[in-house]
Structure formats: C-alpha cells, structure tokens
Amino acid sequence: MVAAWESLCQRHAGKRLLLVTHGGVIRMLLCHLQDWPLDRLLQIEVGQAALFGLQLEEGRLKRLFTSRSAIRGWMEREARDLDSNPTP
C-alpha cells in the first residue's frame, strides 16, 4: 500500500487526485502519513461513505479534512474557480 501511495504521489505531484477506497486503506494511509504504528489503526474512525481530504507538502501530511469540512471546502474552491474561469 505504501509503495502504491508513493508511486501515485510521484506521478501526480502538484495535482489534485481522487482516490476511492475502503476504510482500512484510509486508516493505513493515515497511519503512514502521521508516522503512527499500525497498532493505532483502529483508533482512526472512518464512517460509512466517509470523505477525507489530505493536503500534502513535500510528501508529508500538512492538513487533514474530514467529511463535511472537506467537501464544503472543495465545493467552495471549485465554485470560485468556475466563477473566475467560466466555461464557454
């Protein structure tokens, strides 16, 4: 999982990336990004259809957004982008 994550980060550096996955993978990824041991895996709550937004800086976790805060922030940014760059 870590090798696949690092490969994705290298191939898509500086871009937005959407990953759809199971809660266990999300937990593993969050443990990895926070340098937590995997025995803390089940301490991370991942609800049904949860949404996590990650902001990375130099491969390190800078900000973590969850469900409502993540989607609200993303929608607000996208709306501003559309307002400033309308589609012809």
N, C-alpha and C positions, 0 to 999 in steps of 0.2 A: 504494500500500500504506500509506504513512504517513497519508494523508488518511482512509482507511478505519479505521485503527487509532485515530486521534484522534477520529473520529466515534463509534466504539464506546465509547471511554473517557468521552466526554461523556454519551452516552445511558445508560450503565450505571454512572455514578460511584458509588463506595461499595459496589458489589455484586460478587459473585463472577461470573466469566464464564469459560465454557469455549470455547476455540477449537480446532478440529481442522483441521490444515493440513499442507502439505508442508514438508520440511526447509528448502528455500530461503526460504520466507516466514518461518520461525522465525529463520533466520540474518539476514535483512534486518531483522526486528523487533529482534533483539538488538543489531545494529549501530546502529540508530536510537536505541534506548534508552540506549546507552552512548556515544553521540556518536563512534562509530568510523566511519572512511571505509569505503565498500563494498568497497574492495580487501582488507579484512581478512575478508570474508565467509567464505571457505573455511578460515579458521583456527578457525572455530567448529565443533566436532564435534557432529553431530546424527545419532545412530544410527537404525536401523530401529525404528519404533514408540516413539520416544523421547518422554518426558514432561517438559515444562518447566513449572515453577510460577513465576510472576512476582508480586512484591509491589511495588506502586507507591505512591508518596507524592507528591502534587501533580504527577502526571504523569511523575515520574522513577522510574527503577528503584531500588528500595530493597534488595530481596533477590531472589536467583535460586536456585531449587531445580531439581535435575535428577533424572530418572528415579526411582530408589529413594527418595531423600530426600524428593522432592516427594510421591509417592504415600503414603509412610509417614506423613508429617506430616499430610496431608489426611485420611487414614483415621483417624488418632488424634483429630483435631479433630472429625470427623463423629461418631465413636463417643461422644465426650464430650458433644456436642450432643444426640445421641439419648438418652443416659443422663439428661441433665437435663431433656429435653423429650420424654418418651415419647409415641408416637402412641396415641390412644385406640382 
